[in-house]
């Protein structure tokens, strides 16, 4: 049975840990608000760009001079690029684990293909590096330097590799922000682009030829997808870490209560034992 000193030391240690988890929860809650606003603000732009792309693609297909854009080229999938967006740090519950499991399942289903990885975030890079995965590129400290230019640089490298025929398809894995309680795992084929169908076609008046306008919209669409994915991942990470730290703080409180109760019982048993020894000694002398 542990002594009172050991139990007090354990209670003090758990209480110090609880202070850390509470502080981390408050930091994530403060950062979540801004990250959530940025992610939600980017969604209307992405939806409008998708609608415009659908309308322009429909007009381009009707043009007699329509040609095939490199980002629309469908090839036999021999070389596959997996773009996975994870966090640089842990302590976020199952935020990284669930996404890595989804990506690993995809890799297992495509063992007959040459799969390479574009890792955005340290957790994804380390995971596949330990499993001898081919890391084509890695991008760390995303939260510190996220901007449109940063996302465009990542997207342009992916576009160039696909256009040059180095990869035949690109798949994006990311945690999308759904609510504070839990993110949504997302797996989408980024390239070749699957042009969406327009629900409500708009008859634009084109200054350029539709196929020329489509050629300039397609790279912007890919860059918008990457930038939106990074924003969604950051918001989802803060939400997951805030939830995990809240649960950790609650568990620490429960543990402190149990240790305190156990400590009181040990102290009471010690007092009772001392009283018995005193009474027994007094009786022996009498």
matplotlib code that plots the C-alpha trace (Angstrom):
import matplotlib.pyplot as plt

x = [0.0, 1.5, 2.3, 0.6, 3.6, 3.4, -0.3, 0.1, 2.9, 0.6, -2.3, 0.1, 1.4, -2.2, -3.2, -0.2, -1.1, -4.7, -3.5, -1.6, -4.6, -6.9, -4.4, -4.1, -7.9, -8.2, -5.5, -7.2, -10.6, -9.1, -7.5, -10.5, -12.7, -10.5, -9.7, -13.4, -14.2, -11.5, -12.7, -16.4, -15.5, -13.7, -16.6, -18.8, -15.9, -15.2, -18.9, -19.1, -15.9, -17.3, -20.5, -18.7, -16.4, -19.4, -21.0, -17.8, -17.0, -20.5, -20.0, -16.5, -17.8, -20.2, -17.5, -16.2, -12.6, -12.9, -9.7, -8.6, -6.9, -4.0, -5.7, -8.7, -6.6, -7.6, -4.9, -4.4, -3.5, 0.0, 1.5, -0.7, 0.0, -1.6, -1.9, -2.5, -3.1, -2.3, -1.1, 2.4, 1.6, -0.4, -2.6, -5.7, -7.5, -8.1, -7.6, -4.5, -5.1, -8.4, -7.2, -4.0, -6.1, -8.2, -5.1, -3.5, -6.6, -6.4, -2.7, -3.5, -6.2, -3.7, -0.7, -0.4, 0.3, 3.2, 2.0, 3.9, 3.0, 2.8, 2.7, 1.4, 2.0, 4.6, 2.4, 1.6, 5.2, 6.5, 3.8, 4.5, 8.3, 8.3, 6.5, 9.0, 6.5, 7.8, 7.7, 7.6, 7.3, 6.7, 5.5, 5.9, 4.6, 1.5, -0.2, 2.6, 2.8, -0.6, -1.5, -2.9, 0.7, 1.8, -1.2, -0.6, 3.0, 2.0, -0.8, 1.4, 4.0, 1.2, -0.2, 3.2, 3.8, 0.4, 0.7, 4.2, 2.8, 4.9, 1.6, -1.6, -4.0, -3.9, -6.0, -6.6, -7.1, -8.1, -10.1, -12.9, -14.3, -17.9, -18.4, -16.5, -17.3, -15.9, -14.4, -15.4, -12.9, -12.7, -11.2, -11.5, -9.8, -8.1, -6.7, -7.7, -10.5, -14.0, -15.9, -19.1, -22.5, -24.3, -27.6, -28.7, -26.8, -25.9, -25.6, -22.5, -21.4, -17.8, -15.1, -12.6, -13.3, -14.9, -12.1, -9.5, -11.4, -11.7, -8.0, -7.4, -10.1, -8.9, -5.6, -7.4, -9.9, -7.1, -5.4, -8.7, -9.2, -5.8, -6.2, -9.7, -8.4, -5.7, -8.2, -10.6, -7.8, -6.5, -10.0, -10.7, -7.4, -8.1, -11.6, -10.2, -7.5, -9.9, -12.2, -9.4, -8.0, -11.4, -11.8, -8.3, -9.1, -12.3, -10.4, -7.8, -10.6, -12.0, -8.5, -7.9, -11.2, -10.3, -6.8, -8.1, -10.6, -8.0, -5.6, -8.2, -8.9, -5.1, -4.8, -7.8, -6.4, -3.1, -4.8, -6.9, -3.8, -2.0, -5.0, -5.1, -1.4, -1.7, -4.7, -3.0, 0.1, -1.9, -3.8, -0.5, 0.9, -2.3]
y = [0.0, 3.4, 5.8, 9.1, 11.0, 9.0, 9.7, 13.4, 13.5, 11.8, 14.2, 17.1, 15.7, 15.1, 18.7, 20.2, 18.2, 19.4, 23.0, 22.3, 20.7, 23.6, 26.1, 24.2, 24.0, 27.8, 28.4, 26.1, 27.7, 31.1, 30.0, 28.0, 31.1, 32.7, 29.5, 28.7, 32.1, 31.7, 28.2, 29.3, 32.4, 30.4, 28.0, 30.5, 31.3, 27.6, 27.0, 29.9, 28.9, 25.3, 26.7, 28.9, 26.1, 23.9, 26.6, 27.4, 23.8, 23.2, 26.1, 25.0, 21.5, 23.0, 25.0, 23.6, 24.5, 22.7, 20.8, 18.7, 20.5, 18.6, 18.8, 16.9, 14.1, 10.7, 8.1, 4.6, 4.9, 3.5, 6.4, 7.8, 10.8, 10.9, 14.4, 14.0, 17.0, 16.2, 18.2, 18.9, 18.1, 15.5, 15.8, 16.2, 13.0, 10.8, 13.8, 12.3, 8.6, 8.3, 10.2, 8.1, 4.9, 6.1, 6.9, 3.6, 1.7, 3.5, 2.5, -1.2, -1.2, 0.1, -2.0, -2.8, 0.9, 3.2, 5.4, 8.4, 11.0, 14.7, 15.2, 18.4, 18.2, 16.3, 13.5, 12.2, 12.5, 10.6, 7.9, 7.0, 7.4, 4.8, 2.5, 3.1, 5.2, 7.3, 11.0, 13.2, 16.4, 17.5, 20.8, 21.5, 24.3, 24.9, 26.9, 29.4, 30.3, 29.5, 32.0, 31.9, 32.0, 29.1, 27.0, 28.1, 26.9, 23.4, 23.2, 24.4, 21.7, 19.1, 20.5, 20.5, 16.8, 15.8, 17.9, 16.4, 12.9, 12.1, 11.0, 9.8, 10.8, 12.8, 12.0, 14.4, 13.3, 15.9, 16.5, 18.9, 21.1, 20.0, 20.9, 21.4, 17.8, 15.9, 16.6, 14.9, 12.6, 13.6, 11.6, 13.3, 12.8, 16.1, 15.3, 14.7, 17.2, 15.9, 18.8, 19.2, 19.4, 22.7, 22.5, 25.9, 26.8, 30.4, 31.8, 34.0, 36.5, 35.5, 38.0, 35.2, 31.9, 29.5, 26.9, 29.6, 30.7, 27.1, 26.7, 29.6, 28.4, 24.8, 25.7, 28.2, 25.5, 23.1, 25.9, 26.8, 23.1, 22.9, 26.3, 25.3, 21.9, 23.6, 26.0, 23.2, 21.1, 23.9, 24.6, 20.9, 20.5, 23.3, 21.9, 18.4, 19.6, 21.7, 18.7, 16.4, 18.8, 19.3, 15.5, 15.3, 18.0, 16.2, 12.9, 14.6, 15.9, 12.4, 11.0, 13.7, 12.9, 9.1, 9.7, 12.1, 9.6, 6.9, 9.2, 9.9, 6.2, 5.5, 8.3, 7.1, 3.6, 4.9, 6.9, 3.8, 1.7, 4.1, 4.3, 0.5, 0.4, 3.0, 1.2, -2.1, -0.7, 0.9, -2.3, -4.3, -1.9, -2.1]
z = [0.0, -0.9, 1.9, 2.4, 1.0, -2.2, -2.6, -1.9, -4.5, -7.0, -6.3, -6.8, -10.1, -11.4, -10.4, -12.2, -15.3, -15.0, -15.0, -18.3, -20.0, -18.9, -20.3, -23.6, -23.8, -23.4, -26.0, -28.6, -27.8, -28.5, -31.7, -32.9, -33.3, -35.8, -37.6, -37.8, -39.2, -41.9, -42.9, -43.1, -45.0, -47.7, -48.3, -50.3, -52.6, -53.2, -53.9, -56.4, -58.1, -58.5, -60.0, -62.4, -63.4, -64.2, -66.3, -68.2, -68.8, -70.2, -72.6, -73.6, -74.4, -76.9, -78.6, -81.9, -80.9, -77.5, -76.6, -73.7, -70.8, -69.1, -65.7, -67.2, -68.8, -67.6, -67.6, -66.4, -62.7, -62.3, -60.3, -57.5, -55.4, -51.9, -50.4, -46.7, -44.3, -40.7, -37.7, -36.6, -33.0, -31.1, -28.0, -30.3, -29.6, -32.7, -35.1, -36.7, -36.1, -37.9, -41.0, -41.1, -40.9, -43.8, -45.9, -44.9, -46.0, -49.4, -49.7, -48.9, -51.6, -54.2, -53.5, -57.2, -57.9, -57.2, -54.4, -53.3, -50.6, -50.3, -46.5, -45.1, -41.4, -39.4, -38.1, -41.6, -42.8, -39.8, -40.1, -43.7, -43.3, -40.6, -43.0, -45.8, -47.8, -50.7, -49.5, -52.6, -50.5, -47.0, -45.5, -41.8, -39.5, -41.6, -38.9, -38.6, -42.3, -43.8, -46.6, -50.1, -51.5, -49.3, -50.5, -54.1, -53.9, -52.8, -55.4, -58.2, -57.5, -57.6, -60.8, -62.5, -61.6, -62.9, -66.1, -66.8, -66.4, -63.3, -61.5, -63.0, -60.2, -57.0, -54.0, -51.1, -47.5, -44.9, -41.7, -42.6, -39.8, -39.1, -35.4, -32.2, -31.2, -34.2, -37.7, -40.9, -42.7, -46.3, -49.2, -52.7, -56.0, -56.7, -60.1, -62.8, -62.1, -62.2, -63.6, -61.5, -63.2, -63.0, -61.2, -62.5, -65.8, -66.3, -69.8, -69.5, -72.1, -72.7, -73.7, -74.0, -75.6, -73.1, -73.5, -72.8, -69.7, -68.6, -68.9, -66.5, -64.1, -63.6, -61.9, -59.7, -58.8, -57.7, -55.7, -54.0, -53.1, -51.4, -49.6, -48.4, -47.2, -45.1, -43.5, -42.7, -41.2, -38.9, -37.6, -37.1, -35.3, -32.8, -32.2, -31.6, -29.3, -27.3, -26.9, -26.0, -23.4, -21.9, -21.5, -20.0, -17.5, -16.5, -16.2, -14.0, -11.7, -11.3, -10.6, -8.0, -6.3, -6.2, -4.9, -2.3, -1.1, -1.0, 0.8, 3.5, 3.9, 4.3, 6.8, 8.8, 8.8, 10.0, 12.9, 13.8, 13.9, 16.1, 18.5, 18.7, 19.5, 22.2, 23.8, 23.5, 25.2, 28.0, 28.6, 28.7, 31.3, 33.4]

ax = plt.figure().add_subplot(projection="3d")
ax.plot(x, y, z, "-o")
ax.set_aspect("equal")
plt.show()
